[in-house]
Amino acid sequence: MVTDELTAKASPEQRRPGNPGRSGRTSTGPEKQAGAPRQSATRPAAGAPRQPAVRSTTATTKAATTTGTSAAGTAAAGASAAGTTATGATATDRDPAAPGLFARLLAEAGISDTRFARQVNNRARTQRRVELGLARTTVGHWRRGMKPRDPMVAELAAAELSAVVGYPVPPADLGWRGEGYERDDLGLAVADLPDDTLRTLAGLSGRDMRRRDVLHDGAAFAATAFADPVLSSLTGVISRITGGTPASPSGGAMIRDMTATFRRLDARFGSSEIRPQVVAFLHDRTRAAVDGPADTDTFSALAELAQLSGWLAQDCNRHALAQRYYIQALSLAEHAEDVMMAGRVLSAMSDQAAALGHHRHSLALARAAIDRAARQSAPPVQAMLQDRLAWALARNGDESGCMRALAEMERVISREPGEAPSWAGHYNSGDVAECQGHCFMLLGKSAVAEQRLLEARYLQGEARARSRAYAEADLALSYLRRPRPDLEAAIEAGYQAVELAGSVSSTRITNKLTELDEAIAGFSKVVAAREWRNRVSDVVDRGREQPRVTTG
């Protein structure tokens, strides 16, 4: 039996105030100050008020001194001599980062402290071959904010809690230090089974809702983490849903309708305004899917919602989190054999890699999207995939390849849309003109870019505020790159971009406006340039205040 790290919690009778343990340590309570009279070790008489138990890192139990002491009593005494409880939990080990989370999840699952302790003990016995001796009182301490000191205990308890709630809850989410404290790979792998993907996504979205910060501050985006999911997608090794029940008449449709609404709001108002609602909806629908029958329609709809969640996280500068959403969205699409959504997610991965400067990875991902989905996709989806490929080629300086992609994009968008999915319905001739303009800017052909971006100004819908703001900013830059820069036209287009951006919360837009502001700053001797700076400083400075993104 493990004694010094995994011992049973001492009972209140064993923790009498003033009773030293074998180590000679005494309680650190106020009654133990130097010169204070020694307290009686006897229990209070019947009817007398009961002394509260002392919670302290040095609280000790009476040592077992007789030969008839039981094995359990010996273990408890050994732990007490070391100055720890069953899990090393102390009143000073409270974690303010996740107050009440353990208690809330336990309450949601409807499981008692006694039952949970028994299940953790069984898990320890089965998986680790140890007798944990966890008591219900210790579980009660955890519910009140204390935490286990031993990483193995934290790991076992978190694993059991994950099994109870049906999705991963790592020790770090509870404010506990587990055995894998430095490793956080939740959402970076493709699960073998569809249900495992659902549980992973439920855990990821649950963590996102609770703002547990490994995915916001500490974790790095790693372009290479896309390699295994992409290879699995292209080679068809991700398991498909087989033998599932017929699709619910409302399940997938309801998710798609809500996702379409979220997309419209995102296009008009930006990501940060709606992201919390999208993540909460994703968490709710994923948990419901875990408990329900597997069907391809629901998985396909959840893939679309997870892809949107990834984009919103990306546009809020949460790249490590976005990467995980994209990987799980790709897994869901493959489980459902939704080829067009798989291509959509791969192109989104390409866009994220490009935004972080991984241009070679971006090109590889854009080509993977074409290989996976182009032949089996409706014309609007093919155009979207060629759009991302053209951008990636332009960023890599491949002018001829970019021109071929742009030509193919124009060719397919002119065809009948066919049975295009709802998420591709917005793609139109305005998007084509914008893509051409942006690509020509990247290739250094600002004169041609100017023509295409002016065309896009009159083709793009008013509801697409973010796309229009980005295009106006690029148009302003094209004026500044003329052989004889037209500052007046650039500032006029810049003001239009700022006006459109005023209603949009988007890292993508603030970064683009920052680029434009820096270009106009080169004309600081001109009064109009100084006036520009005074008028747009609030909007532009938002981009400079964005946190630095960690990449691996």
TITISE-254725 format. One record per residue (C-alpha): x negated, y negated, z negated; residue in three letters. Coordinates in nm, 2 decimals, padded with zeros to 4 digits, m for minus. Layout:
// TITISE-254725
X; Y; Z; ALA
...
This chain:
// TITISE-254725
00.00; 00.00; 00.00; MET
m00.12; m00.35; 00.09; VAL
m00.16; m00.54; m00.24; THR
m00.36; m00.87; m00.21; ASP
m00.19; m01.01; 00.10; GLU
00.14; m00.84; 00.14; LEU
00.27; m00.78; m00.21; THR
00.62; m00.80; m00.35; ALA
00.75; m01.13; m00.50; LYS
00.72; m01.14; m00.88; ALA
01.05; m01.15; m01.06; SER
01.13; m01.45; m01.29; PRO
01.07; m01.23; m01.59; GLU
00.72; m01.16; m01.47; GLN
00.65; m01.53; m01.41; ARG
00.70; m01.65; m01.77; ARG
00.55; m02.00; m01.83; PRO
00.22; m01.98; m02.01; GLY
00.14; m01.62; m01.94; ASN
m00.20; m01.58; m01.79; PRO
m00.27; m01.32; m01.52; GLY
m00.57; m01.09; m01.49; ARG
m00.77; m01.36; m01.32; SER
m00.74; m01.58; m01.63; GLY
m00.56; m01.85; m01.42; ARG
m00.26; m02.03; m01.58; THR
00.03; m02.22; m01.44; SER
m00.04; m02.57; m01.33; THR
00.29; m02.71; m01.47; GLY
00.29; m03.01; m01.71; PRO
00.32; m02.78; m02.01; GLU
m00.03; m02.64; m01.94; LYS
m00.22; m02.97; m01.98; GLN
m00.52; m02.95; m02.21; ALA
m00.42; m02.95; m02.58; GLY
m00.06; m02.85; m02.52; ALA
00.07; m02.58; m02.75; PRO
00.09; m02.23; m02.60; ARG
00.44; m02.13; m02.49; GLN
00.60; m01.81; m02.61; SER
00.59; m01.52; m02.37; ALA
00.92; m01.38; m02.51; THR
01.25; m01.41; m02.32; ARG
01.49; m01.67; m02.46; PRO
01.77; m01.55; m02.69; ALA
02.11; m01.47; m02.55; ALA
02.30; m01.79; m02.49; GLY
01.99; m02.01; m02.49; ALA
01.93; m02.21; m02.17; PRO
01.72; m02.02; m01.92; ARG
01.38; m02.16; m01.83; GLN
01.35; m02.23; m01.45; PRO
01.09; m02.02; m01.26; ALA
00.77; m02.20; m01.20; VAL
00.68; m02.22; m00.83; ARG
00.31; m02.27; m00.79; SER
00.01; m02.14; m00.60; THR
m00.14; m02.02; m00.92; THR
00.17; m01.87; m01.08; ALA
00.07; m01.53; m01.22; THR
00.24; m01.22; m01.34; THR
00.16; m01.00; m01.64; LYS
m00.10; m00.74; m01.55; ALA
m00.01; m00.38; m01.57; ALA
m00.22; m00.23; m01.85; THR
m00.07; 00.10; m01.91; THR
m00.14; 00.42; m01.72; THR
00.24; 00.46; m01.65; GLY
00.25; 00.15; m01.44; THR
00.42; 00.23; m01.11; SER
00.25; 00.17; m00.77; ALA
00.49; m00.11; m00.69; ALA
00.41; m00.28; m01.02; GLY
00.04; m00.24; m00.96; THR
00.08; m00.41; m00.61; ALA
00.27; m00.70; m00.77; ALA
00.01; m00.74; m01.04; ALA
m00.28; m00.73; m00.79; GLY
m00.12; m01.00; m00.58; ALA
m00.06; m01.21; m00.89; SER
m00.42; m01.18; m01.00; ALA
m00.51; m01.32; m00.66; ALA
m00.27; m01.61; m00.72; GLY
m00.03; m01.54; m00.43; THR
00.33; m01.44; m00.38; THR
00.46; m01.17; m00.14; ALA
00.37; m01.39; 00.15; THR
00.15; m01.66; 00.00; GLY
00.45; m01.90; 00.01; ALA
00.41; m02.20; m00.21; THR
00.59; m02.52; m00.28; ALA
00.32; m02.72; m00.12; THR
00.34; m02.51; 00.20; ASP
00.66; m02.67; 00.33; ARG
00.66; m02.77; 00.69; ASP
00.85; m03.08; 00.77; PRO
00.83; m03.01; 01.15; ALA
01.11; m02.75; 01.15; ALA
01.33; m02.82; 00.85; PRO
01.61; m02.57; 00.82; GLY
01.54; m02.39; 01.15; LEU
01.48; m02.05; 00.99; PHE
01.79; m02.09; 00.77; ALA
02.00; m02.20; 01.06; ARG
01.90; m01.92; 01.29; LEU
01.96; m01.67; 01.01; LEU
02.30; m01.81; 00.95; ALA
02.39; m01.81; 01.32; GLU
02.30; m01.44; 01.33; ALA
02.51; m01.37; 01.02; GLY
02.25; m01.17; 00.84; ILE
02.18; m01.18; 00.47; SER
01.85; m01.23; 00.30; ASP
01.86; m00.87; 00.17; THR
01.92; m00.72; 00.51; ARG
01.66; m00.94; 00.68; PHE
01.40; m00.84; 00.42; ALA
01.48; m00.47; 00.47; ARG
01.45; m00.50; 00.85; GLN
01.11; m00.68; 00.83; VAL
00.99; m00.41; 00.59; ASN
01.10; m00.15; 00.84; ASN
00.92; m00.33; 01.12; ARG
00.60; m00.35; 00.92; ALA
00.63; 00.02; 00.84; ARG
00.69; 00.12; 01.21; THR
00.46; m00.12; 01.39; GLN
00.18; m00.18; 01.14; ARG
00.19; 00.13; 00.91; ARG
00.20; m00.09; 00.60; VAL
00.44; m00.11; 00.31; GLU
00.52; m00.48; 00.30; LEU
00.75; m00.48; m00.01; GLY
00.92; m00.80; 00.11; LEU
01.19; m00.90; m00.13; ALA
01.51; m01.09; m00.06; ARG
01.40; m01.37; m00.29; THR
01.10; m01.44; m00.06; THR
01.34; m01.47; 00.24; VAL
01.53; m01.72; 00.03; GLY
01.21; m01.92; m00.02; HIS
01.16; m01.93; 00.35; TRP
01.52; m02.06; 00.40; ARG
01.44; m02.34; 00.16; ARG
01.14; m02.45; 00.37; GLY
00.85; m02.25; 00.23; MET
00.63; m02.05; 00.47; LYS
00.43; m01.73; 00.46; PRO
00.06; m01.77; 00.42; ARG
m00.04; m01.44; 00.57; ASP
m00.03; m01.46; 00.96; PRO
00.07; m01.09; 00.99; MET
00.38; m01.15; 00.77; VAL
00.47; m01.46; 00.97; ALA
00.43; m01.26; 01.29; GLU
00.65; m00.97; 01.17; LEU
00.92; m01.20; 01.03; ALA
00.93; m01.41; 01.35; ALA
00.95; m01.09; 01.56; ALA
01.24; m00.97; 01.36; GLU
01.41; m01.30; 01.38; LEU
01.36; m01.30; 01.76; SER
01.53; m00.95; 01.77; ALA
01.82; m01.08; 01.56; VAL
01.89; m01.39; 01.77; VAL
01.82; m01.23; 02.10; GLY
01.54; m01.46; 02.23; TYR
01.18; m01.53; 02.14; PRO
01.12; m01.75; 01.83; VAL
00.74; m01.77; 01.79; PRO
00.60; m01.84; 01.44; PRO
00.49; m02.18; 01.55; ALA
00.85; m02.28; 01.62; ASP
00.92; m02.21; 01.25; LEU
00.62; m02.41; 01.14; GLY
00.44; m02.09; 01.05; TRP
00.09; m01.98; 01.14; ARG
00.10; m01.65; 01.31; GLY
m00.17; m01.42; 01.44; GLU
m00.15; m01.57; 01.79; GLY
m00.16; m01.93; 01.66; TYR
m00.40; m02.06; 01.93; GLU
m00.22; m01.88; 02.22; ARG
00.10; m02.01; 02.36; ASP
00.21; m01.83; 02.68; ASP
00.58; m01.83; 02.64; LEU
00.73; m01.86; 02.98; GLY
00.41; m01.82; 03.18; LEU
00.46; m01.45; 03.27; ALA
00.71; m01.28; 03.49; VAL
00.92; m01.03; 03.29; ALA
00.96; m00.67; 03.41; ASP
01.34; m00.66; 03.34; LEU
01.61; m00.92; 03.42; PRO
01.73; m00.92; 03.06; ASP
01.38; m01.00; 02.94; ASP
01.37; m01.30; 03.17; THR
01.69; m01.43; 03.02; LEU
01.55; m01.39; 02.67; ARG
01.23; m01.57; 02.76; THR
01.43; m01.86; 02.92; LEU
01.66; m01.88; 02.62; ALA
01.36; m01.89; 02.39; GLY
01.19; m02.16; 02.61; LEU
01.49; m02.38; 02.63; SER
01.56; m02.33; 02.26; GLY
01.21; m02.45; 02.18; ARG
01.25; m02.74; 02.42; ASP
01.57; m02.85; 02.23; MET
01.39; m02.84; 01.90; ARG
01.10; m03.04; 02.04; ARG
00.84; m02.79; 01.92; ARG
00.53; m02.97; 02.04; ASP
00.30; m02.71; 02.19; VAL
00.48; m02.76; 02.52; LEU
00.48; m03.14; 02.49; HIS
00.13; m03.23; 02.36; ASP
m00.10; m02.93; 02.32; GLY
m00.04; m02.70; 02.61; ALA
m00.21; m02.77; 02.94; ALA
m00.07; m02.73; 03.29; PHE
m00.28; m02.47; 03.48; ALA
m00.23; m02.44; 03.85; ALA
m00.38; m02.09; 03.84; THR
m00.09; m01.98; 03.62; ALA
00.13; m01.98; 03.93; PHE
m00.08; m01.71; 04.09; ALA
00.08; m01.40; 03.94; ASP
00.44; m01.52; 03.97; PRO
00.38; m01.62; 04.34; VAL
00.21; m01.29; 04.42; LEU
00.49; m01.10; 04.25; SER
00.75; m01.29; 04.46; SER
00.57; m01.24; 04.79; LEU
00.51; m00.87; 04.74; THR
00.86; m00.79; 04.61; GLY
00.75; m00.62; 04.29; VAL
00.99; m00.82; 04.06; ILE
01.28; m00.58; 03.97; SER
01.62; m00.65; 04.12; ARG
01.96; m00.63; 03.95; ILE
02.10; m00.29; 04.03; THR
02.43; m00.13; 03.93; GLY
02.56; m00.45; 03.78; GLY
02.92; m00.53; 03.73; THR
03.11; m00.75; 03.98; PRO
03.04; m01.12; 03.94; ALA
03.26; m01.32; 03.71; SER
03.50; m01.54; 03.92; PRO
03.40; m01.84; 03.72; SER
03.06; m01.78; 03.56; GLY
02.82; m01.86; 03.84; GLY
03.05; m02.12; 04.00; ALA
03.08; m02.31; 03.68; MET
02.71; m02.32; 03.63; ILE
02.66; m02.44; 03.99; ARG
02.92; m02.72; 03.96; ASP
02.76; m02.85; 03.64; MET
02.41; m02.83; 03.80; THR
02.54; m03.02; 04.10; ALA
02.67; m03.29; 03.87; THR
02.34; m03.31; 03.69; PHE
02.16; m03.34; 04.02; ARG
02.37; m03.64; 04.12; ARG
02.31; m03.81; 03.79; LEU
01.94; m03.74; 03.81; ASP
01.92; m03.90; 04.16; ALA
02.10; m04.21; 04.04; ARG
01.97; m04.26; 03.69; PHE
01.66; m04.05; 03.65; GLY
01.54; m03.76; 03.45; SER
01.51; m03.88; 03.09; SER
01.87; m03.98; 03.06; GLU
02.01; m03.64; 03.13; ILE
01.74; m03.39; 03.04; ARG
01.85; m03.31; 02.69; PRO
02.20; m03.23; 02.81; GLN
02.07; m03.01; 03.09; VAL
01.84; m02.81; 02.86; VAL
02.12; m02.76; 02.61; ALA
02.35; m02.63; 02.88; PHE
02.07; m02.40; 03.01; LEU
02.02; m02.26; 02.66; HIS
02.39; m02.20; 02.61; ASP
02.44; m02.03; 02.94; ARG
02.13; m01.82; 02.92; THR
02.22; m01.69; 02.58; ARG
02.57; m01.61; 02.70; ALA
02.42; m01.42; 03.00; ALA
02.20; m01.21; 02.76; VAL
02.52; m01.09; 02.59; ASP
02.71; m01.03; 02.91; GLY
02.69; m00.80; 03.21; PRO
02.42; m00.87; 03.46; ALA
02.54; m00.99; 03.80; ASP
02.34; m01.15; 04.08; THR
02.57; m01.46; 04.11; ASP
02.51; m01.56; 03.75; THR
02.13; m01.50; 03.78; PHE
02.12; m01.70; 04.11; SER
02.31; m01.99; 03.94; ALA
02.08; m01.98; 03.64; LEU
01.78; m01.99; 03.87; ALA
01.91; m02.31; 04.02; GLU
01.97; m02.46; 03.68; LEU
01.62; m02.36; 03.56; ALA
01.46; m02.51; 03.86; GLN
01.64; m02.84; 03.79; LEU
01.52; m02.82; 03.43; SER
01.17; m02.78; 03.56; GLY
01.20; m03.08; 03.78; TRP
01.34; m03.30; 03.50; LEU
01.05; m03.19; 03.27; ALA
00.81; m03.27; 03.55; GLN
00.96; m03.62; 03.61; ASP
00.94; m03.68; 03.23; CYS
00.57; m03.60; 03.24; ASN
00.62; m03.27; 03.05; ARG
00.41; m03.06; 03.30; HIS
00.33; m02.76; 03.08; ALA
00.70; m02.72; 03.01; LEU
00.80; m02.78; 03.37; ALA
00.56; m02.51; 03.48; GLN
00.72; m02.25; 03.26; ARG
01.07; m02.34; 03.38; TYR
00.96; m02.30; 03.74; TYR
00.81; m01.96; 03.67; ILE
01.13; m01.84; 03.50; GLN
01.34; m01.99; 03.78; ALA
01.14; m01.79; 04.03; LEU
01.19; m01.48; 03.83; SER
01.57; m01.53; 03.81; LEU
01.59; m01.59; 04.19; ALA
01.40; m01.27; 04.26; GLU
01.61; m01.07; 04.02; HIS
01.91; m01.19; 04.21; ALA
01.74; m01.15; 04.55; GLU
01.82; m01.52; 04.63; ASP
01.56; m01.58; 04.89; VAL
01.65; m01.94; 04.96; MET
01.62; m02.03; 04.59; MET
01.29; m01.85; 04.56; ALA
01.16; m02.07; 04.84; GLY
01.30; m02.38; 04.68; ARG
01.12; m02.30; 04.35; VAL
00.79; m02.22; 04.53; LEU
00.81; m02.56; 04.70; SER
00.88; m02.73; 04.37; ALA
00.57; m02.56; 04.23; MET
00.38; m02.71; 04.53; SER
00.51; m03.06; 04.45; ASP
00.41; m03.03; 04.08; GLN
00.06; m02.91; 04.17; ALA
00.02; m03.20; 04.42; ALA
00.14; m03.46; 04.16; ALA
m00.14; m03.35; 03.93; LEU
m00.41; m03.36; 04.20; GLY
m00.44; m02.98; 04.27; HIS
m00.41; m03.03; 04.65; HIS
m00.54; m02.70; 04.76; ARG
m00.31; m02.51; 04.53; HIS
m00.02; m02.73; 04.65; SER
m00.09; m02.63; 05.01; LEU
m00.11; m02.26; 04.92; ALA
00.22; m02.28; 04.73; LEU
00.40; m02.47; 05.02; ALA
00.28; m02.20; 05.26; ARG
00.40; m01.93; 05.02; ALA
00.75; m02.09; 05.02; ALA
00.76; m02.08; 05.40; ILE
00.64; m01.72; 05.41; ASP
00.90; m01.61; 05.14; ARG
01.21; m01.79; 05.27; ALA
01.18; m01.97; 05.60; ALA
01.31; m01.69; 05.82; ARG
01.61; m01.62; 05.61; GLN
01.71; m01.97; 05.52; SER
01.98; m02.21; 05.64; ALA
01.85; m02.51; 05.85; PRO
01.87; m02.76; 05.57; PRO
01.66; m02.53; 05.34; VAL
01.41; m02.48; 05.62; GLN
01.38; m02.85; 05.66; ALA
01.32; m02.90; 05.29; MET
01.04; m02.63; 05.29; LEU
00.88; m02.79; 05.60; GLN
00.90; m03.13; 05.42; ASP
00.69; m03.00; 05.13; ARG
00.45; m02.83; 05.36; LEU
00.40; m03.16; 05.56; ALA
00.32; m03.35; 05.24; TRP
00.07; m03.08; 05.13; ALA
m00.10; m03.08; 05.47; LEU
m00.12; m03.46; 05.47; ALA
m00.27; m03.47; 05.12; ARG
m00.54; m03.22; 05.24; ASN
m00.62; m03.44; 05.54; GLY
m00.49; m03.19; 05.80; ASP
m00.33; m03.42; 06.05; GLU
m00.26; m03.17; 06.32; SER
m00.10; m02.93; 06.08; GLY
00.11; m03.21; 05.93; CYS
00.23; m03.31; 06.27; MET
00.34; m02.96; 06.35; ARG
00.53; m02.93; 06.02; ALA
00.70; m03.27; 06.08; LEU
00.80; m03.16; 06.43; ALA
00.95; m02.83; 06.29; GLU
01.13; m03.02; 06.03; MET
01.30; m03.24; 06.29; GLU
01.38; m02.94; 06.50; ARG
01.56; m02.74; 06.23; VAL
01.75; m03.04; 06.08; ILE
01.91; m03.10; 06.42; SER
02.07; m02.76; 06.41; ARG
02.41; m02.67; 06.26; GLU
02.37; m02.64; 05.88; PRO
02.53; m02.30; 05.86; GLY
02.59; m02.16; 05.52; GLU
02.35; m02.38; 05.33; ALA
02.36; m02.37; 04.95; PRO
02.50; m02.67; 04.77; SER
02.16; m02.78; 04.63; TRP
02.04; m02.84; 04.99; ALA
02.35; m03.03; 05.10; GLY
02.20; m03.37; 05.03; HIS
01.91; m03.33; 05.27; TYR
01.97; m03.55; 05.57; ASN
01.81; m03.76; 05.84; SER
01.72; m04.02; 05.58; GLY
01.51; m03.77; 05.40; ASP
01.34; m03.67; 05.73; VAL
01.25; m04.04; 05.80; ALA
01.12; m04.09; 05.45; GLU
00.91; m03.77; 05.46; CYS
00.76; m03.89; 05.79; GLN
00.68; m04.23; 05.65; GLY
00.51; m04.09; 05.34; HIS
00.31; m03.85; 05.53; CYS
00.19; m04.11; 05.78; PHE
00.09; m04.33; 05.48; MET
m00.12; m04.04; 05.34; LEU
m00.28; m03.99; 05.68; LEU
m00.37; m04.36; 05.70; GLY
m00.13; m04.44; 05.98; LYS
00.05; m04.73; 05.81; SER
00.19; m04.89; 06.13; ALA
00.38; m04.57; 06.22; VAL
00.47; m04.52; 05.85; ALA
00.62; m04.87; 05.84; GLU
00.86; m04.79; 06.13; GLN
00.98; m04.46; 05.97; ARG
01.03; m04.62; 05.63; LEU
01.23; m04.91; 05.78; LEU
01.45; m04.65; 05.95; GLU
01.49; m04.46; 05.63; ALA
01.61; m04.78; 05.46; ARG
01.93; m04.77; 05.67; TYR
01.98; m04.40; 05.67; LEU
01.94; m04.31; 05.30; GLN
02.25; m04.31; 05.08; GLY
02.29; m04.56; 04.80; GLU
02.33; m04.28; 04.54; ALA
01.97; m04.17; 04.60; ARG
01.82; m04.45; 04.39; ALA
01.49; m04.28; 04.31; ARG
01.42; m04.18; 04.68; SER
01.50; m04.52; 04.80; ARG
01.29; m04.69; 04.54; ALA
00.99; m04.47; 04.62; TYR
01.04; m04.54; 05.00; ALA
01.06; m04.92; 04.94; GLU
00.74; m04.91; 04.74; ALA
00.56; m04.72; 05.01; ASP
00.70; m04.97; 05.27; LEU
00.55; m05.25; 05.07; ALA
00.21; m05.08; 05.07; LEU
00.23; m05.03; 05.44; SER
00.27; m05.41; 05.48; TYR
m00.04; m05.46; 05.28; LEU
m00.24; m05.22; 05.49; ARG
m00.18; m05.41; 05.82; ARG
m00.49; m05.55; 05.99; PRO
m00.37; m05.88; 05.86; ARG
m00.18; m05.80; 05.53; PRO
00.17; m05.94; 05.51; ASP
00.20; m06.02; 05.14; LEU
00.54; m06.19; 05.17; GLU
00.70; m05.88; 05.33; ALA
00.52; m05.66; 05.08; ALA
00.66; m05.85; 04.78; ILE
01.01; m05.86; 04.93; GLU
01.01; m05.48; 04.97; ALA
00.85; m05.45; 04.62; GLY
01.13; m05.64; 04.46; TYR
01.38; m05.41; 04.63; GLN
01.19; m05.11; 04.49; ALA
01.19; m05.27; 04.14; VAL
01.56; m05.35; 04.16; GLU
01.64; m04.99; 04.25; LEU
01.41; m04.86; 03.99; ALA
01.57; m05.06; 03.72; GLY
01.85; m04.80; 03.68; SER
01.62; m04.50; 03.71; VAL
01.41; m04.35; 03.43; SER
01.14; m04.16; 03.63; SER
00.77; m04.11; 03.59; THR
00.74; m04.06; 03.97; ARG
00.88; m04.41; 04.03; ILE
00.68; m04.59; 03.76; THR
00.36; m04.43; 03.89; ASN
00.44; m04.55; 04.24; LYS
00.52; m04.90; 04.13; LEU
00.20; m04.91; 03.93; THR
00.01; m04.82; 04.26; GLU
00.19; m05.11; 04.43; LEU
00.12; m05.35; 04.15; ASP
m00.25; m05.27; 04.16; GLU
m00.25; m05.34; 04.54; ALA
m00.08; m05.68; 04.50; ILE
m00.32; m05.77; 04.22; ALA
m00.59; m05.80; 04.48; GLY
m00.41; m06.12; 04.60; PHE
m00.41; m06.28; 04.25; SER
m00.51; m06.62; 04.39; LYS
m00.18; m06.64; 04.57; VAL
00.11; m06.79; 04.37; VAL
00.36; m06.53; 04.50; ALA
00.14; m06.25; 04.37; ALA
00.12; m06.41; 04.02; ARG
00.50; m06.45; 04.02; GLU
00.54; m06.09; 04.11; TRP
00.33; m05.98; 03.82; ARG
00.53; m06.19; 03.58; ASN
00.87; m06.06; 03.70; ARG
00.78; m05.69; 03.72; VAL
00.55; m05.65; 03.43; SER
00.81; m05.47; 03.21; ASP
00.89; m05.21; 03.47; VAL
00.54; m05.15; 03.59; VAL
00.38; m05.13; 03.24; ASP
00.60; m04.83; 03.17; ARG
00.39; m04.63; 03.40; GLY
00.07; m04.74; 03.23; ARG
00.21; m04.63; 02.90; GLU
00.27; m04.27; 03.01; GLN
00.08; m04.01; 02.81; PRO
m00.22; m03.85; 02.97; ARG
m00.14; m03.51; 03.12; VAL
m00.37; m03.22; 03.02; THR
m00.45; m02.98; 03.31; THR
m00.65; m02.66; 03.30; GLY
